[in-house]
Amino acid sequence: MVEALAVASGKGGVGKTTSTLALGMTLAADHDVTVIDADTGMANLCFHTGLADADATLQDLLLADREVAVEDAVYDRFGLSLVPCGTSLSAFREADATRLREVVATLAADTDVLLLDSPAALGSQSAVLPLVLADRTVVVLQPTIPSLSDALKVQEYARSYGTETAGVLFNRVRDDEAVDRVAEQAERYFGGPTLGTVPESDAARAARRAGEPLLAHAPDSDAAAAYRRAAATLDLQDADGGAVADRFRSAVIPDSP
């Protein structure tokens, strides 16, 4: 099987990268999981995984003048295959976002689950392409109306390219009552189920400072347990790897969001 899931939010600061890694590490107990930092403008995964000094990254794969093989940018850490993205501003400007199609197609041939840590905003071609390439989207949001509104914009755009919603994950929750107030609206407007709620956690911030995913740094924390429950709720879909790779290579490239 192989399924590509874009983990998206609509705004920054909701813990999207923490969520991507936590879901990935949980799913990796039963599947081969590859996580790609597709947020080429605000790359963050490298700081969560101790790969800030990685020799080759997704940025290199998106530059026409770099002769780097896809496998050179893949790192085995924490039970995952990780593809970090560099943070060079000049490389970001020169990168060809459309090359992401071939990168994802190549990785799809040798994994069960692809998680695309997607940009928070829809302001450029590179920001929306992960939503176009993915089979479905996991939407991460906080239990507030503004966060819900931003996430709905992401879902609307993704659906316009045939990418449905796999589920909604409430993160950094301080007030359970707030979730109850917003969850009913979320389930009415989003196509997928509510996967779970993850509490605000000092452990998540400590994990980031340590350069480790939350489930590696604090596996017994309440937040880690909530992520494991959310991943168990996620209903993965089967697909033929070769067919998926072909679809990635022929994916429509949006001119602008």
N, C-alpha and C positions, 0 to 999 in steps of 0.2 A: 504494500500500500504506500501511497504518498499523498499527503495533503499539505498545501501551503496556506498558512494562516497569517494574515497581517494583524499585528497587535497595534491598535491605533487609539487615539484619544480625542483629537480636536483641540486640545490645549496642552501646554507643557505643565510640568510639576505634579502630575497625578500619579507618578510612579510607574510609568509605562515600561521602562527597561527592567526595573525590579520585578515587575509582573511577568514580563517575557521570560526572564531567566528562571523564575520560580515555576511557572507552568512547564517550561522546557525540562527542568531537572526532574519534576514529578513524572512527566510523560516518558522520560528516558528510562524509567524502571522497566518499561515494557516495549519501548520503541527506540529506533535510532533517530535521534533528534538533532537537527542542524539549526542553529540560530544565526541569523544574518542581521547585522546592524545596518539597516537600510535608511537610517536617518543621516544622510550624507552631509547635511548642513549643520547638524548639532549632534555629532557622534558622541555616544555616552557609554556604550557597552564595554569599551576597552577599559574604562575606569572602574567598572563593576567587576571585572574579571582578571585584573592584573596584567592586561595586554596593552598598556599604554605605549610600550616600546616595541611592539610587534614589528618584525622586519617587513612583512607584506600585509596589506590590508585591502579592503574593498576599494578604497580610493585608487590603488595601483591597478586594479582590474578594470576600472572605469576610464583609465587614461590610455588613449590610443598609442602613445609613444613609449609605454612601459611593456616590456616583455615578461610578464609574470603569469604563471599558470594558476588556475583557480585553486588547485590543491595546495599551492604555496601560501595561500591566505587563510587556510583552514587550520585551526588549533584545537587539539583535544584537551579539554579542561572540564572538570566537574561533571563528567559523564556525558558531556555534550560536544558536538563539533561546532566551534565558534568561528564566525567570520566577522572580525571587528572592522570598523571603518576608521580611517585616519582623521586627523583634525586640522590638516593643513588648509588654510583658507584659499590659497592659490590653487591647490589641487582640486578643491571643491569647484572653483570657477571653471577650471579646464576640463573637468570630468564630463564624460558623455553618458548621461543617465540611461540612454537606451541600451547601453551595453549590459545593464542589469538583467535584461531578458536572458542573455546567453549564460550569465553567471548562475542565475537561478535554475535554468534548464540543466546545466551541468551538475549542479548539486542535487537536483531532484532525482537523478539517475542512481544515487547511492545513499538514500535516506528514506525514512518512513514519514517523518514530519518536518516540515520547514516552517520556522517561525520568523517572520519579517518584523523586526522592531522598527516601526514606521514613524515618519516625521509627524509632529503634532499638528502642523498647519497644512493648508492646501494651497500654498502660495507659488509653487513652481512645478515644473514637469517632474523633477526628481522627487518631490514630495508626494505626488499622487500616484506615481508608477507602482509602488508596492501594493496599493489598493487595487490597481488594475490587474496585476499579476496574480494576486492571491485567489484561492478558491473561496475562502470565507474570511470574515473579519471578527476578531475578538475586540470589543470596545471596552476600554478602561476609562472610568470616570469617577468623580467624586459625587456624593449625594447632594448636589446643588442644582438648581434650575439652570444657571449659566453653563455649568459643565454638561448637563444634559442637552442643552441647546447646541453647544459646540459639537458634541458627539453625534447628534442627529444630522448635522451638516456632513460629517464624514460618512455616515451611513448612506445618506442620500447620494453622495457622489459615487461611493463604491457600488451601489446598486445600479447606477446608471451604466456601469460597465459589467453588470451581471454578477457582482461579488456580493453574496448574501451575508447575513450576520450569524456567526456561530454562537454568540452569547455576549452578555454584558457582565462586566466585573466591577463592582464598587470597591474602590481602594482608598486608603488613608481615611478611614471612617472614624470619626470622633463621637458621633451621636447616632445610636441605633435608630432612634425615632426619625431622624432625618432620612435614613435609608427607607424606612417604611413609607414615608410620605412620597418619596421620589420613585421608589421601585414600582409602584403601581402604574405610574405614568410611563416609566421605562419599558415595562413589559407590554404596554399598550402601543407604544410607538416603535420599538425596536423589533426586528424580525426574530431574534433568538431569545433564549431563556436567560434569566439571571443566574449566572454561574456561581456567584457567592459574594460575600462581603469580607474585606480584609481590614482589620483595625489599624489605625495610626500606630506606628511602632518605632520606638527608639532603636530597636535592633536593626531595622532596615537602614537607618542612617549610619549606625556603627558599621554595618556590613559594607556600605559604600566607602566609608573612610578606610576600611581594611582592604579594599580592592577585592572583595569576595561577594558572590551572590548571597542573598539572605539565607537560602536553604543550606548553604555550606557554612556560613558564619554562625547562624542561630537556628539550627534545625528544630529546636524544641519551643521556639517562640510561638505566641498565639498567631502572629501574622503568617508564619511558615505553615502552621496547621491549616489556616484558612485557605492558603494557596493550594495545598494538597487536596482539600475538599473541592475547591473550584475546578482543578484539573480533572478530578474524578467525574465531575459533572459534564465535562466537555465530551461530546459525542463525535469522535473522529470518523471520517468517511474514507472508504476504500477507493482507490483509483489506480489505474495502470501507470507505472512510472514513465514508460516510454511515451504514452499518450500525453501525460502531463507535461513532460519536457517539450514535446512538439508544440503544445498549446502556448507555453511560455515563449518559445522562439517566435511564434506568429502573433503574439499579443498586440493589440492595437496600442499605439503610442499616442497619448493625448498631447495636442499642441500646447494647451494651457489648461489650468483648472477651470 
